[in-house]
Amino acid sequence: MHKLFAKIAAIAILFSVFTVTSCTEDPIVTDPKGPSISFVSEAGYLDGDAELQAGESFSVKVALTQGDEALKTLTIWAGSTKLDNADFSIVGVTSNNPLLIVGGGDVTYDITINAKDVVGEVTTYAFEVSDEASRTSEVSLAITIAAPLTTPTNVSYSAVVLNNFSGPDYGSLDLDTGVAVASSNTDGDIRDNGIDLGQPNATNWIQKIHPVNGATMRIPDAAQVENFSFANADTREMLEAAWDTGNSVTETAKLAVGDLFMVLLGEDYYLVEVGDIYVDAVANGDYYTLNVKGSKK
């Protein structure tokens, strides 16, 4: 009887040990902790929705924090599409999307993104972190693209008279004031070329204009600037674009009604349209009427 009791006691002890061991070796995780991501609030970096002008870029800093598993990737989304590698850069890291996180621990990334440039478009940029267990977290912000700021032109003259340089009246024009001046006046910015002495009076007016006193001249190429015309040239930005894409010349070709040319005085842009031309076949009293738009700094 004593031996039987001992055997039963031993079996009971073994069963108890097995039960305790089984419970301690198989813990049940009821609340796994995933990764987290947040914007870093710092001067020069966005941490919320913003409005940008077309062509601008923006920067964010995102802080990634590890949960129960190592961090694996960072993916940047523009709407429902992964952002192209060419459209962003990360300080100290080659741009890839998704980006493989080296080391898997906490990390902060400094990211600059070239925003879309369609005026009026709103794009949500999301930054998504994932870990080795495929758990994810993200932060996002919305960027609205506004039209570029413009500066209205601040000079406008109509039917300004510029005379034949070889005639009895003033053949230079001060573009700052829209007033014809004598050829000896250093305020003159453009000057008529006068006459060709080898031609008869009826046809001797050269009918060209050149810059003087430090002014420079270009002929605008309307095809290079969107919606460009004299009527539409109401902003400094359009005048700058027309100047930048224009052809440098030392004088105009023989002018006709409707012709355009530009003059730069320091940082001041002028667009000149030939409104009318009067030819004096007898006494060199020829003249143009010019329309002028300008942007003075």
C-alpha positions as CSV (number, residue, x, y, z in Angstrom):
1,M,0.0,0.0,0.0
2,H,2.8,2.4,0.8
3,K,4.4,1.8,-2.6
4,L,1.2,2.5,-4.4
5,F,0.7,5.8,-2.6
6,A,4.2,6.9,-3.4
7,K,3.6,6.2,-7.1
8,I,0.4,8.2,-7.1
9,A,2.1,11.1,-5.4
10,A,5.0,11.1,-7.9
11,I,2.6,11.2,-10.9
12,A,0.7,14.1,-9.3
13,I,3.9,16.1,-8.8
14,L,5.0,15.5,-12.5
15,F,1.6,16.6,-13.8
16,S,1.7,19.7,-11.7
17,V,5.2,20.6,-13.0
18,F,4.2,20.0,-16.6
19,T,1.1,22.2,-16.2
20,V,3.1,25.1,-14.7
21,T,5.8,24.8,-17.4
22,S,3.3,24.8,-20.2
23,C,1.7,28.0,-19.0
24,T,4.9,29.9,-18.6
25,E,6.3,29.0,-22.0
26,D,3.3,30.1,-24.1
27,P,2.4,33.7,-23.2
28,I,-0.5,35.2,-25.2
29,V,0.2,38.7,-26.6
30,T,-3.1,40.5,-26.4
31,D,-2.0,44.1,-27.4
32,P,0.9,44.1,-29.9
33,K,2.6,47.4,-30.3
34,G,3.2,48.6,-33.9
35,P,5.4,51.4,-35.2
36,S,4.5,55.1,-35.0
37,I,5.4,58.1,-37.1
38,S,5.0,61.9,-36.5
39,F,5.9,65.2,-38.0
40,V,8.7,67.2,-36.3
41,S,7.7,70.8,-35.7
42,E,10.6,72.9,-36.7
43,A,11.2,76.2,-38.6
44,G,11.4,75.6,-42.3
45,Y,9.5,72.3,-42.2
46,L,5.8,71.7,-42.7
47,D,3.8,69.8,-40.1
48,G,0.3,70.3,-41.5
49,D,-1.7,71.4,-44.5
50,A,-0.3,74.3,-46.6
51,E,-0.7,76.3,-49.8
52,L,2.2,76.6,-52.2
53,Q,2.8,78.4,-55.4
54,A,3.2,76.4,-58.6
55,G,6.7,75.1,-58.9
56,E,7.6,75.3,-55.2
57,S,8.9,72.5,-53.1
58,F,8.4,71.8,-49.4
59,S,10.2,70.0,-46.6
60,V,9.1,67.8,-43.7
61,K,10.9,65.9,-40.9
62,V,9.3,62.7,-39.9
63,A,10.2,60.8,-36.7
64,L,9.8,57.0,-36.9
65,T,9.5,55.0,-33.6
66,Q,9.9,51.2,-33.3
67,G,7.2,49.1,-31.7
68,D,7.5,45.4,-30.8
69,E,9.2,44.7,-34.1
70,A,12.0,46.3,-36.0
71,L,11.1,49.1,-38.5
72,K,11.2,47.9,-42.2
73,T,10.2,50.5,-44.7
74,L,9.0,54.1,-45.3
75,T,6.7,54.7,-48.2
76,I,5.7,58.2,-49.5
77,W,2.3,58.5,-51.2
78,A,1.0,61.3,-53.4
79,G,-2.7,60.6,-53.3
80,S,-3.1,57.0,-54.1
81,T,0.2,56.8,-56.0
82,K,3.7,56.2,-54.7
83,L,5.8,59.3,-55.2
84,D,8.4,59.0,-58.0
85,N,12.0,58.8,-56.8
86,A,12.8,61.9,-58.9
87,D,10.2,64.0,-57.1
88,F,11.8,63.9,-53.6
89,S,15.1,63.7,-51.8
90,I,16.1,62.6,-48.3
91,V,19.1,64.1,-46.6
92,G,21.9,61.5,-46.4
93,V,19.9,58.8,-48.1
94,T,19.4,57.7,-51.7
95,S,15.8,58.3,-52.6
96,N,13.8,55.0,-53.0
97,N,10.1,54.5,-52.6
98,P,9.6,52.5,-50.5
99,L,12.8,53.2,-48.5
100,L,14.4,50.3,-46.7
101,I,15.1,51.3,-43.1
102,V,18.7,50.3,-42.2
103,G,19.0,49.1,-38.6
104,G,15.3,48.9,-37.9
105,G,15.4,51.2,-34.9
106,D,14.1,54.7,-34.3
107,V,15.0,57.2,-37.0
108,T,14.2,60.7,-38.3
109,Y,14.2,61.6,-42.0
110,D,14.6,65.1,-43.5
111,I,12.6,65.0,-46.8
112,T,12.1,67.6,-49.5
113,I,9.3,67.1,-52.1
114,N,8.7,68.8,-55.4
115,A,5.0,69.6,-55.2
116,K,2.8,69.2,-58.2
117,D,2.4,72.4,-60.2
118,V,-1.2,72.3,-61.5
119,V,-2.9,75.4,-60.2
120,G,-5.9,74.6,-58.0
121,E,-4.9,71.0,-57.4
122,V,-5.0,69.6,-53.9
123,T,-2.7,66.6,-53.2
124,T,-2.5,64.6,-49.9
125,Y,1.0,63.4,-49.2
126,A,1.2,60.5,-46.8
127,F,4.2,59.1,-45.0
128,E,3.7,55.4,-44.1
129,V,6.1,53.3,-41.9
130,S,5.8,49.5,-41.7
131,D,7.6,47.0,-39.4
132,E,8.8,43.4,-39.8
133,A,5.3,42.2,-38.7
134,S,3.7,44.3,-41.5
135,R,2.1,46.6,-39.0
136,T,1.9,50.2,-40.3
137,S,1.3,53.8,-39.2
138,E,1.1,57.0,-41.2
139,V,0.9,60.8,-41.1
140,S,-0.3,63.1,-43.9
141,L,-0.7,66.6,-45.0
142,A,-2.6,68.3,-47.9
143,I,-0.9,70.7,-50.3
144,T,-2.9,73.1,-52.4
145,I,-1.3,74.7,-55.4
146,A,-2.0,78.4,-55.9
147,A,-1.3,80.6,-58.9
148,P,2.1,82.3,-58.7
149,L,2.1,85.8,-57.2
150,T,2.1,88.5,-59.9
151,T,3.1,92.1,-59.9
152,P,0.9,94.4,-62.1
153,T,2.7,96.7,-64.6
154,N,2.9,100.3,-63.3
155,V,3.7,102.1,-66.6
156,S,1.2,102.7,-69.4
157,Y,1.4,105.2,-72.2
158,S,-0.8,105.4,-75.3
159,A,-0.1,107.1,-78.7
160,V,3.2,108.6,-77.6
161,V,4.9,110.4,-80.5
162,L,8.5,109.6,-81.5
163,N,9.7,111.7,-84.5
164,N,12.1,111.1,-87.3
165,F,15.5,111.9,-85.8
166,S,16.5,113.9,-88.9
167,G,13.3,116.0,-88.9
168,P,12.4,119.2,-87.1
169,D,11.0,117.6,-83.9
170,Y,12.5,115.5,-81.1
171,G,13.6,112.1,-82.2
172,S,14.4,110.4,-78.9
173,L,12.0,109.1,-76.2
174,D,12.3,109.0,-72.4
175,L,10.5,105.8,-71.5
176,D,10.3,106.7,-67.8
177,T,8.0,109.6,-68.6
178,G,6.7,108.9,-72.1
179,V,8.0,112.2,-73.4
180,A,10.0,112.9,-76.6
181,V,13.3,114.6,-75.9
182,A,16.2,116.1,-77.8
183,S,18.9,113.8,-79.1
184,S,21.4,115.5,-76.7
185,N,19.2,114.7,-73.7
186,T,20.6,111.8,-71.7
187,D,17.1,111.0,-70.5
188,G,16.4,109.5,-73.9
189,D,16.2,105.7,-74.0
190,I,15.3,105.0,-77.6
191,R,16.0,107.0,-80.7
192,D,14.8,107.0,-84.3
193,N,17.5,106.2,-86.9
194,G,16.8,109.2,-89.1
195,I,17.1,109.3,-92.8
196,D,19.2,107.7,-95.5
197,L,20.8,110.6,-97.4
198,G,21.2,108.5,-100.5
199,Q,17.5,108.1,-101.0
200,P,14.9,110.6,-102.2
201,N,12.8,112.5,-99.7
202,A,9.7,110.3,-100.3
203,T,11.5,107.2,-99.2
204,N,14.6,108.3,-97.2
205,W,13.2,107.6,-93.7
206,I,15.0,104.5,-92.4
207,Q,12.0,103.8,-90.1
208,K,14.1,101.9,-87.4
209,I,14.6,102.6,-83.7
210,H,17.7,101.8,-81.5
211,P,18.4,102.0,-77.8
212,V,20.7,104.8,-76.3
213,N,22.2,105.9,-73.1
214,G,22.7,102.4,-71.6
215,A,19.4,100.9,-72.6
216,T,19.3,97.5,-74.2
217,M,16.8,96.1,-76.7
218,R,15.2,92.7,-77.5
219,I,12.5,91.5,-79.8
220,P,10.0,89.3,-77.9
221,D,9.0,85.9,-79.3
222,A,5.3,85.5,-78.6
223,A,5.5,81.8,-79.1
224,Q,7.8,81.4,-76.0
225,V,5.4,83.1,-73.5
226,E,1.9,81.7,-72.8
227,N,-0.8,84.1,-74.0
228,F,1.7,86.8,-74.8
229,S,0.5,89.9,-76.5
230,F,0.6,93.6,-75.9
231,A,-2.9,93.6,-74.6
232,N,-2.2,90.7,-72.2
233,A,1.1,92.0,-70.9
234,D,-0.2,93.3,-67.6
235,T,2.3,91.8,-65.2
236,R,6.0,92.2,-64.5
237,E,6.4,88.4,-64.6
238,M,5.1,88.3,-68.2
239,L,7.4,91.1,-69.2
240,E,10.4,89.3,-67.6
241,A,9.5,86.1,-69.4
242,A,9.2,87.9,-72.7
243,W,12.6,89.6,-72.2
244,D,14.3,86.4,-71.1
245,T,13.1,84.5,-74.2
246,G,13.5,87.4,-76.6
247,N,16.2,88.0,-79.2
248,S,18.9,90.7,-78.5
249,V,19.2,93.3,-81.2
250,T,21.0,96.6,-81.6
251,E,18.1,98.1,-83.5
252,T,14.7,97.1,-84.8
253,A,14.0,96.0,-88.3
254,K,12.0,98.5,-90.5
255,L,9.0,99.0,-88.4
256,A,5.4,98.4,-89.3
257,V,2.1,99.0,-87.4
258,G,1.7,96.3,-84.7
259,D,5.4,95.5,-84.3
260,L,6.7,94.9,-80.8
261,F,10.0,95.5,-79.2
262,M,11.3,95.6,-75.6
263,V,13.7,97.8,-73.8
264,L,15.5,97.2,-70.5
265,L,16.7,100.1,-68.3
266,G,18.5,98.7,-65.3
267,E,15.7,96.6,-63.7
268,D,12.9,98.3,-65.5
269,Y,11.1,96.5,-68.4
270,Y,9.3,98.2,-71.2
271,L,7.2,96.7,-74.0
272,V,6.6,99.0,-76.9
273,E,4.0,98.5,-79.6
274,V,3.9,100.5,-82.9
275,G,0.4,102.0,-82.9
276,D,0.7,104.0,-86.1
277,I,3.2,105.4,-88.6
278,Y,3.0,108.7,-90.5
279,V,5.3,109.2,-93.5
280,D,6.1,112.7,-94.6
281,A,7.2,112.5,-98.2
282,V,8.4,116.1,-98.3
283,A,9.9,117.6,-95.2
284,N,11.1,114.7,-92.9
285,G,8.2,115.3,-90.5
286,D,7.7,111.5,-90.2
287,Y,6.7,110.0,-86.8
288,Y,5.4,107.0,-85.0
289,T,2.8,106.8,-82.3
290,L,3.8,104.2,-79.8
291,N,2.0,102.4,-77.0
292,V,4.1,101.5,-74.0
293,K,3.6,99.2,-71.0
294,G,6.3,98.9,-68.4
295,S,7.3,97.6,-64.9
296,K,9.5,99.9,-62.9
297,K,11.2,98.6,-59.7
